[in-house]
Amino acid sequence: MTGSGSGQRGVRIALVAGVVALGLACAGEVAAPGGSAPTRVPTRLISNDVPTTQDERYVAVIAALEAVDVASRHAGTLLEVRVRPGDRVAAGDVLARLDETPMREALAMALAERRSARAVLAQRVVEIAEAKRALEIEQELFARGIGAQKHLEEAGFALQKTHKAREYALAQVAEQSARIEQLERQLTEAVIAAPFAGTISLRYRDPGALVSAGAAIARVIRTDSLWVRFAVPADRAAHLGVGDFVTVKLDSPRASLPAQIRHISPELDPAARMVFVEAKLDAPDHLQGKLRAGLPAWVERTPSPAGQ
């Protein structure tokens, strides 16, 4: 999976800014829900005059709580891709699978090399025992006055060499064991699964494609919890609060849905001169499969009576 939290937030804000800029750039005219004639957005909504008796209306976009490009952790050939755009998946469902043949061949070779390294290690253990015995004999002969100092030193040096050889053999066994663990993990990760329940929005690769490590295979969006994102003029931001309700109006499917404000940006966007707001959408079950991230919408809020 790719993308950091800050990067995702930047993309989300850019998306909202694009929608808002589009609505403001069209000389104040945007398409009204239902396919009717374009509705002119009152200029008072972006002026310093604060409306208090008429509905406020803002350009908005439907957004998913999470959207992730699911990627391959390893380079290889895609053996299969099981999903297409629009498919619903559960957490853990297999999206694609890499060809495991090269990994299995490498694993078989690593297992053989570890067996060889263990055999060498066993031989080094035997050599240590022999070197110890040879040193003990030289020590006994030297103590009895019939052994040479040179032979005693050579026996001690030979024992040291066998210990070093054993250490190297141990390192070889450990290296091959680590390699085997890595290959076994790669085999597990050759199966590319959905990180959460959602809907496939994009399929980037087809079976047979060569992919590099980190290459995106498919995009999964969480559709069980949809949000609406919109921007409001700075003078209106003070009149919105977390927990406030707004009405979200859609053209397709035609619907008017409630949403509760959950996040209000603490700063003014320097480019759009707007404050970005996120609200959680409350959609009935029969619309869950019809609402899609990226749908344009209107957000309306009826101001509180003056003095309240």
C-alpha positions as CSV (number, residue, x, y, z in Angstrom):
1,M,0.0,0.0,0.0
2,T,1.3,3.4,-0.9
3,G,1.0,6.9,0.3
4,S,1.5,8.6,3.6
5,G,-1.1,10.2,5.8
6,S,0.1,13.7,4.9
7,G,0.2,12.9,1.2
8,Q,-3.3,11.5,1.3
9,R,-4.5,14.6,3.0
10,G,-2.8,16.8,0.4
11,V,-4.5,14.9,-2.4
12,R,-7.9,15.2,-0.7
13,I,-7.5,18.9,-0.2
14,A,-6.4,19.3,-3.8
15,L,-9.5,17.4,-4.9
16,V,-11.9,19.6,-3.0
17,A,-10.0,22.7,-4.1
18,G,-10.5,21.6,-7.7
19,V,-14.2,21.2,-7.3
20,V,-14.6,24.5,-5.5
21,A,-12.4,26.3,-8.1
22,L,-14.6,24.8,-10.9
23,G,-17.7,26.0,-9.2
24,L,-16.3,29.5,-8.7
25,A,-14.7,29.8,-12.1
26,C,-17.8,29.2,-14.1
27,A,-18.9,32.8,-13.6
28,G,-21.0,31.7,-10.7
29,E,-23.0,29.1,-12.6
30,V,-23.1,25.4,-11.8
31,A,-25.4,22.6,-12.9
32,A,-28.3,22.1,-10.5
33,P,-29.4,18.7,-9.3
34,G,-31.9,17.0,-11.6
35,G,-30.5,18.2,-14.9
36,S,-32.4,21.6,-14.7
37,A,-31.0,24.9,-16.0
38,P,-27.7,26.0,-14.4
39,T,-28.2,27.7,-11.1
40,R,-26.3,30.8,-10.3
41,V,-24.5,30.7,-7.0
42,P,-25.3,33.9,-5.2
43,T,-22.3,36.2,-5.0
44,R,-23.2,36.9,-1.4
45,L,-21.8,33.4,-0.4
46,I,-18.2,34.6,-1.2
47,S,-18.6,38.1,0.0
48,N,-18.2,39.7,3.3
49,D,-22.0,39.9,3.8
50,V,-23.2,37.2,6.2
51,P,-26.6,35.7,5.2
52,T,-28.8,35.0,8.1
53,T,-32.2,34.2,6.6
54,Q,-31.6,32.2,3.4
55,D,-30.1,28.8,2.8
56,E,-26.3,28.6,2.3
57,R,-25.1,26.5,-0.6
58,Y,-21.6,25.2,-1.3
59,V,-20.1,23.1,-4.0
60,A,-19.0,19.7,-2.6
61,V,-17.7,16.2,-3.5
62,I,-18.4,12.8,-2.1
63,A,-15.3,11.1,-0.7
64,A,-14.4,7.8,0.7
65,L,-13.0,7.5,4.3
66,E,-10.1,5.4,2.9
67,A,-8.7,4.9,-0.6
68,V,-5.6,2.8,-1.0
69,D,-3.5,1.6,-4.0
70,V,-2.8,-2.0,-3.2
71,A,0.7,-2.8,-4.4
72,S,3.0,-5.8,-4.8
73,R,5.8,-6.0,-2.2
74,H,8.0,-7.8,-4.7
75,A,9.0,-7.8,-8.3
76,G,7.6,-10.6,-10.5
77,T,5.1,-11.7,-13.0
78,L,1.4,-11.4,-12.2
79,L,-0.1,-14.9,-12.5
80,E,-3.6,-13.7,-12.0
81,V,-5.7,-10.6,-11.2
82,R,-9.0,-11.6,-9.7
83,V,-10.8,-8.3,-9.5
84,R,-12.3,-5.6,-11.8
85,P,-13.6,-2.1,-11.2
86,G,-16.9,-2.2,-9.3
87,D,-16.2,-5.5,-7.6
88,R,-16.9,-5.5,-3.8
89,V,-14.2,-7.2,-1.7
90,A,-13.9,-8.2,2.0
91,A,-10.8,-7.6,4.1
92,G,-8.3,-10.3,3.2
93,D,-9.8,-11.2,-0.2
94,V,-7.2,-12.2,-2.8
95,L,-6.9,-9.4,-5.4
96,A,-4.0,-10.8,-7.3
97,R,-1.2,-13.4,-7.2
98,L,2.4,-13.3,-8.4
99,D,4.0,-16.3,-10.1
100,E,5.7,-18.2,-7.3
101,T,7.9,-20.4,-9.4
102,P,11.1,-18.3,-9.2
103,M,10.6,-17.9,-5.4
104,R,10.1,-21.6,-4.9
105,E,13.2,-22.4,-7.0
106,A,15.2,-19.9,-4.9
107,L,13.8,-21.4,-1.7
108,A,14.8,-24.9,-2.8
109,M,18.3,-23.7,-3.5
110,A,18.6,-21.9,-0.1
111,L,17.4,-25.1,1.7
112,A,20.1,-27.2,-0.1
113,E,22.8,-24.6,0.8
114,R,21.7,-24.6,4.4
115,R,22.0,-28.4,4.5
116,S,25.5,-28.2,3.1
117,A,26.4,-25.5,5.7
118,R,25.1,-27.6,8.5
119,A,27.2,-30.6,7.3
120,V,30.3,-28.3,7.2
121,L,29.4,-27.2,10.8
122,A,29.2,-30.8,11.9
123,Q,32.6,-31.4,10.4
124,R,34.1,-28.4,12.2
125,V,32.8,-29.7,15.5
126,V,34.6,-33.0,14.9
127,E,37.8,-31.1,14.0
128,I,37.6,-29.2,17.3
129,A,37.4,-32.4,19.2
130,E,40.5,-33.8,17.3
131,A,42.4,-30.6,17.8
132,K,41.7,-30.6,21.6
133,R,42.9,-34.2,21.9
134,A,46.1,-33.3,19.9
135,L,46.8,-30.4,22.2
136,E,46.3,-32.5,25.3
137,I,48.8,-35.0,24.0
138,E,51.4,-32.3,23.3
139,Q,50.8,-30.8,26.7
140,E,51.4,-34.2,28.4
141,L,54.5,-34.8,26.4
142,F,55.9,-31.4,27.1
143,A,55.2,-31.8,30.9
144,R,57.1,-35.1,30.8
145,G,60.1,-33.3,29.1
146,I,59.9,-35.3,25.9
147,G,57.8,-32.9,23.9
148,A,59.0,-29.8,22.0
149,Q,57.7,-26.3,22.7
150,K,57.2,-25.8,19.0
151,H,54.8,-28.8,18.7
152,L,52.9,-27.5,21.7
153,E,52.4,-24.1,20.2
154,E,51.4,-25.6,16.8
155,A,48.7,-27.7,18.5
156,G,47.3,-24.7,20.3
157,F,47.3,-22.7,17.1
158,A,45.5,-25.5,15.3
159,L,42.8,-25.6,17.9
160,Q,42.2,-21.8,17.5
161,K,41.9,-22.3,13.8
162,T,39.2,-25.0,14.2
163,H,37.2,-22.7,16.5
164,K,37.4,-19.9,13.9
165,A,36.3,-22.4,11.2
166,R,33.3,-23.4,13.4
167,E,32.3,-19.8,13.9
168,Y,32.3,-19.2,10.1
169,A,30.3,-22.4,9.6
170,L,27.7,-21.1,12.2
171,A,27.5,-17.8,10.3
172,Q,26.9,-19.6,7.0
173,V,24.0,-21.6,8.6
174,A,22.5,-18.5,10.1
175,E,22.8,-16.7,6.7
176,Q,21.0,-19.4,4.9
177,S,18.3,-19.6,7.6
178,A,17.7,-15.9,7.2
179,R,17.5,-16.3,3.5
180,I,15.0,-19.1,3.8
181,E,12.8,-17.0,6.1
182,Q,12.9,-14.2,3.6
183,L,11.9,-16.4,0.7
184,E,9.1,-18.0,2.8
185,R,7.8,-14.5,3.6
186,Q,8.0,-13.6,-0.1
187,L,5.9,-16.7,-0.9
188,T,3.3,-15.5,1.5
189,E,3.3,-12.0,0.1
190,A,3.0,-13.3,-3.4
191,V,-0.7,-13.3,-2.6
192,I,-1.9,-9.7,-2.8
193,A,-5.0,-9.2,-0.6
194,A,-7.5,-6.4,0.2
195,P,-6.5,-4.4,3.3
196,F,-10.1,-3.7,4.2
197,A,-13.6,-4.2,2.9
198,G,-14.6,-1.9,0.0
199,T,-15.0,-1.6,-3.7
200,I,-12.4,-1.8,-6.5
201,S,-12.2,1.5,-8.2
202,L,-9.3,0.9,-10.5
203,R,-7.3,-2.1,-11.9
204,Y,-3.9,-1.1,-12.9
205,R,-2.4,-4.4,-14.1
206,D,-3.4,-7.5,-16.1
207,P,-2.3,-11.1,-15.7
208,G,1.1,-11.7,-17.3
209,A,2.4,-8.2,-16.6
210,L,5.9,-7.7,-15.1
211,V,5.7,-5.6,-12.0
212,S,8.3,-4.0,-9.8
213,A,8.3,-3.9,-6.1
214,G,5.8,-1.3,-5.0
215,A,3.8,-1.3,-8.2
216,A,0.1,-0.7,-7.7
217,I,-2.2,-3.5,-8.8
218,A,-5.6,-2.2,-7.9
219,R,-7.2,0.7,-6.0
220,V,-9.6,-0.1,-3.1
221,I,-11.9,2.4,-1.6
222,R,-13.9,2.0,1.6
223,T,-17.5,2.6,0.7
224,D,-19.2,1.6,3.9
225,S,-18.4,5.1,5.4
226,L,-18.7,8.0,2.9
227,W,-18.0,11.6,3.7
228,V,-18.7,14.9,1.9
229,R,-16.0,17.5,1.6
230,F,-16.6,21.1,0.8
231,A,-15.2,24.6,1.3
232,V,-16.8,27.7,2.8
233,P,-15.8,31.4,2.7
234,A,-13.8,32.5,5.6
235,D,-16.6,34.7,6.9
236,R,-19.0,31.7,7.1
237,A,-16.5,29.3,8.8
238,A,-17.1,30.9,12.2
239,H,-20.8,30.0,11.9
240,L,-20.1,26.3,11.4
241,G,-19.2,24.0,14.2
242,V,-18.2,20.3,14.7
243,G,-21.5,18.4,15.3
244,D,-23.6,20.7,13.1
245,F,-25.8,19.1,10.5
246,V,-25.9,20.0,6.8
247,T,-28.0,18.7,3.9
248,V,-26.2,17.0,1.0
249,K,-28.1,17.2,-2.3
250,L,-27.1,14.8,-5.2
251,D,-28.2,14.7,-8.8
252,S,-27.3,11.1,-9.5
253,P,-28.7,9.3,-7.7
254,R,-31.2,12.0,-6.9
255,A,-31.2,12.3,-3.1
256,S,-31.1,14.7,-0.2
257,L,-29.1,13.3,2.7
258,P,-28.1,14.5,6.1
259,A,-24.4,14.8,7.1
260,Q,-22.8,15.8,10.3
261,I,-19.7,18.0,10.4
262,R,-16.7,16.2,11.9
263,H,-13.7,18.3,10.9
264,I,-13.2,22.0,10.1
265,S,-9.7,23.1,9.0
266,P,-8.1,25.4,11.5
267,E,-6.5,27.5,8.7
268,L,-7.5,29.3,5.6
269,D,-6.4,27.8,2.3
270,P,-4.0,30.4,0.8
271,A,-5.0,29.6,-2.8
272,A,-8.7,29.3,-2.6
273,R,-9.2,31.7,0.4
274,M,-11.6,29.1,1.7
275,V,-11.9,26.9,4.8
276,F,-12.3,23.2,4.1
277,V,-14.9,21.1,6.0
278,E,-15.6,17.4,6.2
279,A,-18.9,15.9,7.2
280,K,-19.9,12.2,7.6
281,L,-22.7,11.2,5.3
282,D,-25.7,9.3,6.6
283,A,-26.9,7.3,3.7
284,P,-29.7,4.7,3.8
285,D,-28.9,1.1,2.9
286,H,-30.6,1.3,-0.5
287,L,-28.2,4.0,-1.6
288,Q,-25.0,2.5,-0.2
289,G,-24.2,0.8,-3.5
290,K,-25.1,3.8,-5.6
291,L,-23.0,6.5,-3.9
292,R,-19.6,6.7,-5.3
293,A,-16.5,8.7,-4.2
294,G,-16.0,11.6,-6.5
295,L,-19.6,12.4,-7.1
296,P,-20.3,16.2,-7.2
297,A,-22.9,17.5,-4.8
298,W,-24.3,20.5,-3.1
299,V,-24.1,21.2,0.7
300,E,-26.8,23.4,2.1
301,R,-27.2,24.7,5.6
302,T,-30.0,26.8,6.9
303,P,-28.6,29.6,9.2
304,S,-29.8,29.9,12.7
305,P,-32.3,32.8,13.3
306,A,-30.7,36.1,14.0
307,G,-29.7,36.5,17.6
308,Q,-29.5,32.8,18.3
